[in-house]
């Protein structure tokens, strides 16, 4: 798959990090949507 391959000791950590970044981005987008609705 890209750098480092799919397997290995760092794969699970990298997958967890990517999932955390995606969740954080979704939370930020939801917060921005709620803020824009409230302030509008």
N, C-alpha and C positions, 0 to 999 in steps of 0.2 A: 504493500500500500504506500507509500511515500517513504519518508526517512525512518530508518529503524525497523521497518517491517511490521507485520501485524502481531507476531509473537514476541516473547521475551519478557524479562522481568519488569520493564518499564511500560509495557503495553497497557496493563490494567490502570496504572497511575495516570497515564496519558489519557485513557478513555474517561476516567473519572474527572480529570481536569477539563476535558472538552465538554463533558456533560454539565459541569459546574458553570462554565462560561456561557453555555447556551441557556441554562436556567437563569443566570444573572441577567443576560440580555433580554429574556422574556419578561422578567420582573421589572426591569427598567422601562421596557416598552409599555407594559401595563400601567406602571406608575405615571408615565408621561401622558398616556391616554386619559387616565382618571384626572390628573391635574388639569389637562386641557378642557375636560368636560366640566370640572368644578369651576375653573376660572372663567369659562366662557359666559 
